């Protein structure tokens, strides 16, 4: 059988969202049992987070303070261009808390409460955690270069069935400034890199005995089908393809269907993982197949059974061990930083 070729997807190592009340880690992405990983879901999730943050502007009418107020502010008030905002009620700055001199305003606390439907204390905890994360990113000199940001945007665009130019035009049409979007994406990627570093340096995944114990006690996780019977849907128009996927029994102009039996071993690991994780009688995500073509596969049946060797499963096991320990590790890590931080409550 001819091997399928698709663009290589961006791999999101570990994407973690922390809820402040218990600093619970979530959305971790586990690598494939064949040795490499991918997370189209992670990329789309990151895109949605940024779009949402850009669609909920936190600006308010500004008042010009008197000269005396400005001088006092410059002398006594910690400044941080990312965090100082004006309150809707006209109180400039309105600083309620400082975290190592980084301010948190009353307006930000109120906004956090409303946007996330949480209590005031939870909002405060979240904002404190955000400041600590930003300071750790700066301390560790984590900096996402422009080429990595461009690559992430290209991946997001592909997953939306567009090229980069079309994607950026779509952002603009939705009222999202591309420059601001890139800046938000940069911050998201820096946070993701910080969390990845914390986990990699605090989890012992090289313990051979521990890894083999996991492998031997979870044999069912390391058995995969040898072949997959699919119905391949191909089109040059993503809208037509989406329409065909919504009702697979309807013939949609411009969409071709071909039955194909796929040998899992012929696929690159990331594409193989996508097929393995898609359940029978459901469609894979729409993929950019190059040459202006887009495809999706309807999984009809998975045939055969092959065991994945321990060596092939190493990366998968390492990420599972990280996944099991990450909640505790991240909670302990940030609690230590919070204890050391100089947190001042200026007003309630």
NORDACOR-V970719 format. One line per field, one symbol per residue. ss: DSSP state (H for helix, E for strand, C for the rest). phi: phi as a letter, one per 30 degrees, with the letter a starting at -180 (. if undefined). psi: psi as a letter, one per 30 degrees, with the letter a starting at -180 (. if undefined). A space follows every 10 residues. Layout:
ss = ???
phi = ???
psi = ???
//
This chain:
ss = CCCCCCCCCC CCCCCCCCEC CCCECCCCCC CCCCCCCCCH HHHHHHHHHH HHHHHCCCCC CCCCCCHHHH HHHHHHCCCC CCCCCECCCC CECCEEEEEC CEEEEHHHHH HHHHHHCCCH HHHHHHHHHH HHHHHHHHHC CCCCCHHHHH HHHHHHHHHC CCCHHHHHHH HHHCCCCHHH HHHHHHHHHH HHHHHHHHHH HHCCCCCHHH HHHHHHHCHH HHEECCEEEE EEEEECCHHH HHHHHHCCCC CCCCCEEEEE EEEHHHCCHH HHHHHHHCCC CCECCCEEEE CCEEEEEEEE EEECCEECCH HHHHHHHHHH HHHHHHHHHH HHHHHHHHHH CCEEECCC
phi = .dddbbdddd ccebcbcccd ebhddbidcc ddddjbbabd dddddddded eddddbeccb eccdddeddd dddddccdca ddcdbcdddj ddihdcbbbh iddbcedddd dddddchbdd dddddddddd ddddddeddd hdbddedddd dddddddddc ibdddddddd eddcicdedd eddddedddd dddddddedd dccdccdedd ddddedcbed dcbbddbbdb cdcbaccddd ddddddbdcc dcejccbbdb ccdeddcded dddddddddd ibcdddcdci iicbbbccdd acciabdcde ddcedddedd ddedcdeddd dddddddddd dcccccac
psi = kkkkklkklk kjdjkkkkke eghkklhkkk llfgflllie eeeeeeeeee eeeffikhll kkkjlleeee eeeeefkkkj fffklklfgf jkdhkekkjh fkkkleeeee eeeeeghlle eeeeeeeeee eeeeeeeeeg hkkjleeeee eeeeeeeefg hlleeeeeee eefggjkeee eeeeeeeeee eeeeeeeeee ffkjggjeee eeeeeffhef fhkllflkkl jkkklfjfee eeeeffjffk kkkfkkkkkk kkjeffllee eeeeeefklk glkllkkjgl ggkklkkjje kkllkkkkle effeeeeeee eeeefeeeee eeefeeeeef kjkkjel.
//
